[in-house]
Amino acid sequence: MDSEQAVAPASQTLTVESGGSGLRLDMYLVETLPGVSRSKVQSSIKSGHVFLNGAECRSSDEVREGDLILWNPPVVQAMDCAVAEDLPMEILFEDKWLIVVNKAAGMVVHPGAGHSSGTLVSALLHHGSGLSSAGGDLRPGIVHRLDKETSGCLVVAKTDEVHAALASQFESRSISKVYLAAVSGRLRKPSGKVDVPIDRHPQHRQKMAVCAEGKGRESLTEYRMLAMHDGVSLVECHPHTGRTHQIRVHLKYLGCPVLGDPVYGKRGDYSRHLLHAWKLSFRHPKTGAPVSIVAPVPADFIEPLPAPIQSVVENLE
């Protein structure tokens, strides 16, 4: 069997809403299509795979409310199985049953359409200590995931038995996860809970959104503001459920989107969205001992923050 196979592109037609009027075409697409980079958008436009009101276009073209954009990216190649690559990877904890890594922002967890190399799985395979097979050939060892731009703690199983046990802990919500988020604005309450259901956005199907009671899936996040300065807040978030984009959606719902998030806020001058999986605590599947891991906050999270908030982050325990 060939190691790669063609994957159909995610073609879709977008109608520009009032909030996007006046934006460059490439920036509108970056803000509208989650997980699609500006370079991917620009290359797709240049190669004639994007049409504005039925005509060929340029990245610099401005869009207006009511414009129709056909996003028809070229066919990409997806791998049948992941391959080992010598990539940097920070290991926070390891024994013969599992590994906890501090995933870098910008690293995709496992191969998929458009991401056949440079993934965390490739780095783990090169590490060479064996991984569980429960996730399949493209996701060996992967029990849970983090978004590409989210950094921090991620636990990986080395055996199928441990994989199943960890998955059970995630399902029962006995694993504790704590995130740090830098957000725009000030939360109305210094601490609280967001207990509202989440579902696919009705217009933008790659986005998630808070929905009416009785629809979507239950989602619960506790939060606590740690610092605030110059229109930026540092927030500690404890998600009790694990819905797609949960923290990002809940913080937007509170009126304080994560800084640098082009999907639920604005990219601005940030290189990535400022969300970090800071702490992870669970019961070891084999020994039963409590395991508590802290992922150091990376420089690309700290450096864009106001100096007083940088000081708070650097002194967190």
C-alpha positions in Angstrom: 0.0 0.0 0.0 1.3 3.5 -0.8 2.2 5.6 2.3 0.1 8.5 1.0 -3.4 8.8 -0.5 -5.3 11.7 -2.0 -7.8 13.5 0.3 -10.7 15.5 -1.0 -10.5 19.2 -0.2 -13.0 20.8 2.1 -14.7 23.0 -0.5 -17.2 25.5 0.8 -19.0 28.8 -0.1 -18.8 31.6 2.4 -21.0 34.7 2.6 -19.2 37.7 4.0 -21.0 39.1 7.1 -21.0 42.7 8.2 -18.2 42.2 10.7 -15.8 41.2 7.9 -16.5 44.0 5.5 -13.4 45.9 4.6 -10.9 43.1 5.5 -8.4 41.8 3.0 -9.6 38.6 1.5 -6.7 36.5 2.9 -7.3 37.9 6.4 -11.1 37.2 6.2 -10.4 33.6 5.3 -7.9 33.2 8.1 -10.4 34.5 10.6 -13.2 32.4 9.2 -11.5 29.1 8.5 -10.2 27.5 11.8 -6.8 25.9 11.5 -6.0 27.3 8.1 -2.8 29.4 8.0 -2.4 32.6 6.2 0.3 31.1 4.0 -2.1 28.2 3.0 -4.8 30.8 2.2 -2.4 32.9 0.1 -1.0 30.0 -1.8 -4.6 28.7 -2.5 -5.6 32.2 -3.8 -2.4 32.5 -5.9 -2.9 29.0 -7.5 -6.5 29.9 -8.5 -8.4 27.8 -5.9 -10.3 30.8 -4.4 -13.0 32.8 -6.2 -14.5 36.1 -5.1 -18.0 36.6 -6.5 -17.2 34.0 -9.2 -14.0 35.7 -10.3 -10.3 35.1 -9.7 -8.9 37.3 -7.0 -5.9 38.5 -5.1 -5.0 38.2 -1.4 -5.1 42.0 -1.0 -8.7 42.3 -2.4 -11.1 43.8 0.1 -14.3 41.9 0.9 -17.7 43.5 1.4 -20.8 42.4 3.2 -22.7 40.0 1.0 -19.7 38.9 -1.1 -19.5 35.2 -2.0 -16.2 33.5 -1.6 -15.6 30.0 -3.0 -12.9 28.3 -0.9 -11.8 25.2 -2.9 -8.3 24.4 -1.8 -6.2 21.9 -3.8 -6.2 18.2 -3.0 -3.7 17.4 -0.2 -2.0 14.2 0.7 -2.7 12.3 3.9 -0.5 9.5 5.2 -1.7 6.0 5.9 0.6 5.8 8.9 2.8 8.2 10.9 6.6 8.1 10.4 9.3 8.9 12.9 11.1 12.2 12.7 13.9 13.7 14.8 12.0 16.7 16.2 12.5 18.6 19.5 10.2 17.4 22.2 10.1 18.4 25.9 9.4 15.4 28.2 8.0 16.3 31.6 7.5 12.7 32.9 8.2 9.3 31.6 8.1 5.7 32.8 7.6 2.4 31.0 3.8 2.9 30.7 3.3 6.5 29.7 4.9 9.9 28.8 3.8 13.4 29.5 5.1 16.1 27.2 5.0 19.9 27.1 3.7 20.2 23.5 5.0 23.3 21.7 2.7 25.8 20.2 2.5 25.3 16.5 3.0 21.6 16.6 0.1 19.4 15.4 -0.5 16.4 17.6 -1.0 13.7 14.9 -0.9 13.5 11.1 -3.9 14.5 9.0 -4.9 16.3 5.9 -2.3 19.0 5.3 -0.1 17.8 8.2 1.8 14.7 7.1 5.0 15.6 8.9 6.3 17.7 11.8 3.8 16.3 14.3 4.1 15.3 17.9 3.4 11.7 16.9 6.4 11.7 14.6 8.6 13.0 17.5 7.3 10.3 19.8 8.0 7.6 17.3 11.5 8.8 16.9 11.9 8.7 20.7 11.4 5.0 20.3 9.9 3.7 23.5 6.8 2.1 22.0 3.3 3.5 21.9 -0.2 2.2 22.2 -2.0 1.0 19.1 -5.5 1.9 20.2 -5.6 5.2 18.4 -4.7 3.6 15.0 -1.8 4.0 12.7 -2.0 7.8 12.6 -2.5 8.4 16.3 -0.3 5.9 18.2 -0.3 6.6 21.9 -2.7 9.6 21.6 -5.3 9.6 24.3 -6.3 13.3 24.1 -5.4 16.3 22.0 -4.5 20.0 22.2 -5.2 22.5 19.4 -2.2 23.2 17.2 -1.6 26.7 18.8 -2.2 25.5 22.4 1.0 24.6 24.3 1.4 22.5 27.4 0.7 19.1 29.1 -0.3 16.1 27.0 -0.2 12.5 28.3 0.6 9.7 25.9 0.1 6.0 26.5 2.7 3.3 25.7 0.4 0.3 26.0 -3.2 -0.4 25.0 -4.0 -1.3 28.6 -2.8 2.1 29.9 -4.5 3.8 26.9 -7.8 2.4 27.9 -7.3 3.3 31.6 -6.4 6.9 30.8 -9.3 7.2 28.4 -11.6 6.0 31.1 -10.3 8.6 33.5 -10.9 11.3 30.9 -14.4 10.0 30.3 -15.2 9.9 34.1 -13.7 13.4 34.4 -11.3 12.2 37.2 -8.3 13.8 35.4 -7.8 17.4 36.4 -6.7 19.9 33.8 -5.7 23.5 34.5 -5.0 26.0 31.7 -3.7 29.6 31.6 -5.2 32.0 29.2 -4.4 35.6 28.4 -7.6 37.4 27.3 -8.8 40.7 26.0 -10.6 42.8 28.6 -11.7 42.3 32.2 -14.0 39.5 33.4 -17.2 40.8 35.0 -16.6 38.4 38.0 -13.2 37.6 39.3 -14.1 33.9 39.4 -17.0 31.7 38.5 -18.3 28.9 36.2 -19.5 28.8 32.6 -22.1 26.0 32.3 -23.6 26.3 28.9 -23.8 23.7 26.0 -21.6 23.9 22.9 -22.4 22.8 19.4 -21.1 23.4 15.9 -21.6 27.0 14.7 -24.8 27.1 12.5 -23.0 29.0 9.7 -19.3 28.2 10.1 -19.2 24.5 10.6 -15.5 24.4 11.6 -16.2 26.7 14.5 -18.0 25.9 17.8 -20.5 28.1 19.6 -22.6 28.3 22.7 -26.1 27.1 21.9 -29.6 27.1 23.5 -30.3 24.9 26.5 -31.3 21.4 25.4 -29.1 21.5 22.3 -25.5 20.7 21.8 -23.3 19.0 24.4 -22.9 19.8 28.1 -19.7 21.9 28.8 -18.5 23.3 32.1 -15.5 25.5 32.8 -14.4 27.0 36.1 -12.3 30.1 35.9 -10.4 32.5 38.1 -8.8 35.8 37.2 -5.1 36.0 38.4 -4.1 39.4 37.1 -5.3 42.3 35.0 -3.4 45.2 33.4 -3.8 47.5 30.5 -6.8 45.7 29.0 -5.3 42.3 29.4 -6.3 39.6 31.9 -4.6 36.4 33.0 -7.1 33.7 33.7 -6.8 30.3 35.2 -9.3 27.8 33.6 -10.4 24.4 34.8 -12.4 22.6 32.2 -14.6 19.8 33.6 -15.6 18.6 30.2 -13.5 18.2 27.1 -15.4 19.8 24.2 -13.7 21.0 21.1 -12.4 24.6 21.6 -14.2 24.7 24.9 -12.1 27.2 26.8 -11.8 29.5 23.8 -15.6 29.4 23.2 -16.4 29.9 26.9 -14.1 32.9 27.3 -15.6 34.5 24.2 -19.0 33.9 25.7 -17.8 35.9 28.8 -16.8 38.7 26.5 -13.1 38.2 26.9 -11.7 36.2 23.9 -8.2 34.6 24.1 -5.6 37.0 22.8 -4.3 36.1 19.3 -7.2 33.8 18.5 -8.4 34.6 14.9 -11.3 32.2 15.2 -13.1 33.5 18.3 -11.4 36.9 18.6 -8.6 38.6 16.6 -5.1 37.6 15.7 -3.7 41.1 16.2 0.1 41.3 16.8 0.3 37.8 18.4 2.0 34.9 16.8 -0.5 32.4 18.2 -3.4 32.3 20.6 -2.3 32.6 24.2 -3.6 29.4 25.8 -1.4 27.0 27.7 -2.3 23.6 29.3 -0.5 24.4 32.5 -1.2 21.5 34.9 -2.4 17.9 34.6 -3.2 15.6 37.5 -4.3 12.0 37.3 -4.1 8.6 39.0 -1.3 6.4 37.5 -3.1 3.6 35.6 -0.6 1.0 36.7 0.7 2.0 40.2 -2.4 3.9 41.4 -0.1 6.7 42.6 -1.2 10.4 42.0 0.7 12.1 39.2 0.8 15.9 39.1 2.6 17.6 36.2 3.3 21.3 35.6 4.3 22.5 32.1 6.6 25.6 32.2 4.9 28.5 30.5 6.8 29.2 27.2 8.4 32.5 26.3 6.0 33.0 23.3 3.1 33.1 25.8 4.9 35.4 28.3 6.7 37.9 26.2 3.6 39.6 24.5 2.0 40.3 27.9 2.3 43.6 29.8 5.2 43.6 32.2 3.1 43.3 35.4 1.3 40.2 34.1 4.7 38.7 32.9 5.8 39.0 36.5 2.7 37.2 37.8 3.2 34.3 35.3 6.9 34.0 36.2 6.0 33.6 39.9 3.1 31.1 39.5 3.3 27.9 41.5 
